[in-house]
Amino acid sequence: MPAASPRRTRAVIDSPIGPLTLLAENGSLTGLYMEDREPSGPDGPPAADSDDDANALVLEQTACQLEEYFAGQRQAFDLPLALAGTAFQRRVWDALRDIPYGETTSYGRLADEIGRPTAARAVGMANGSNPVSIIVPCHRVVGSNGSLTGYGGGLDRKKRLLDLERQADRGPVAW
């Protein structure tokens, strides 16, 4: 008997930086994409939404935690993640989660931290393949001179996310 196909659920939520598409599979968050950035093909969203309770719960938790984040009330996310990627990509994504809220690092420093000091470009590619932006904070990686560089959601959104984190300790955030 063939294995059952994974149950995937999709939700689109509003945010101060535009619509966010959330994907869940088997009770874990598998994707968070900004408008027009959702994957297509076999790794893309399902053709129809599922009513799976575990997926619905993780999507609800994600929406709630994102709302708290955008209000300046949450600095870290506590969600079940199932990130599909190579061992190197997952290593980079794990390192991204260690960048403190409100701080940035460079691609080169991140490469050093994962023990691959000559792999800054590969770190950049892995960063760009992050399937759950914001949750795994790829926006906290900047150029070696501190300049804003590449971001799948656009540099304007990257700047807004970094500004949010830098001003959150000064009270409610005005979008």
SVG drawing of the C-alpha trace seen along z (x, -y; Angstrom):
<svg xmlns="http://www.w3.org/2000/svg" viewBox="-11 -55 49 57">
<polyline fill="none" stroke="black" stroke-width="0.4" points="0.0,0.0 1.5,-3.4 2.3,-5.9 -0.2,-8.6 0.7,-11.9 1.5,-14.6 -1.4,-16.8 -0.6,-20.4 -2.6,-23.5 -2.2,-27.0 -3.3,-30.3 -2.8,-33.9 -2.6,-36.5 -2.3,-40.3 0.7,-42.0 2.2,-45.5 4.6,-44.4 1.9,-42.9 0.2,-39.5 2.1,-36.5 1.4,-33.0 1.8,-30.3 2.2,-26.6 1.9,-23.8 2.4,-20.1 1.9,-17.3 1.5,-19.8 4.7,-21.8 5.3,-25.1 7.0,-24.5 6.8,-27.9 6.3,-31.6 6.3,-33.6 5.8,-37.3 3.4,-38.2 4.5,-36.9 7.3,-34.8 5.4,-31.6 7.1,-28.5 5.6,-26.6 6.0,-23.1 6.2,-20.0 7.3,-21.9 4.7,-24.6 1.4,-24.9 -1.3,-22.2 -4.0,-22.6 -6.6,-22.8 -6.6,-23.7 -6.8,-20.8 -8.8,-20.9 -6.2,-19.0 -6.5,-20.1 -2.7,-19.9 -2.0,-22.1 -4.7,-24.5 -3.3,-24.8 0.2,-25.6 -1.0,-28.2 -3.1,-29.8 -0.1,-29.9 2.1,-31.3 -0.4,-34.1 -0.6,-34.9 3.1,-35.0 3.6,-37.1 1.0,-39.6 2.9,-39.8 6.2,-40.2 4.9,-43.0 3.5,-44.7 7.0,-44.7 5.9,-42.2 7.8,-39.1 11.5,-38.6 11.7,-34.9 9.3,-32.4 8.3,-29.1 6.8,-27.0 7.3,-23.5 9.3,-23.8 9.9,-21.2 12.4,-22.9 13.3,-21.0 16.8,-21.7 20.3,-20.4 22.4,-19.7 24.4,-22.9 21.2,-25.0 19.8,-23.6 23.1,-24.5 22.9,-28.1 19.2,-28.3 20.0,-27.1 22.7,-29.7 20.3,-32.4 18.1,-31.6 21.0,-32.4 21.3,-36.0 19.9,-38.1 16.8,-40.1 17.6,-43.7 21.1,-42.8 22.7,-41.9 25.6,-39.9 27.4,-39.6 27.4,-36.7 31.2,-36.3 30.7,-36.2 27.9,-33.7 30.2,-31.5 32.8,-31.7 30.3,-30.8 29.3,-27.6 32.9,-26.6 33.0,-27.4 35.0,-30.7 35.3,-30.7 31.7,-30.0 30.1,-33.5 28.5,-33.2 27.1,-29.8 25.8,-31.2 24.1,-33.9 22.5,-31.3 21.3,-29.3 20.0,-32.5 18.0,-33.2 16.5,-29.7 15.1,-30.1 11.5,-28.8 10.3,-30.6 11.5,-34.1 10.9,-36.3 10.6,-33.1 14.1,-32.1 15.5,-35.7 17.4,-35.9 16.6,-39.7 19.3,-40.1 22.1,-39.3 23.8,-42.3 26.8,-43.0 30.3,-43.1 30.1,-46.9 26.7,-46.9 24.8,-47.7 21.4,-46.1 21.9,-43.4 19.6,-40.9 16.3,-39.9 13.7,-37.7 11.0,-40.0 12.7,-43.1 15.1,-45.6 12.3,-47.8 10.8,-45.0 14.2,-44.0 14.7,-47.6 11.3,-47.7 11.9,-44.5 15.3,-45.7 13.8,-49.1 11.0,-47.3 13.5,-45.3 15.7,-48.3 12.8,-50.4 10.7,-47.8 12.2,-48.5 11.0,-52.1 7.3,-51.3 4.6,-50.4 5.6,-50.3 3.9,-52.6 3.7,-51.1"/>
</svg>
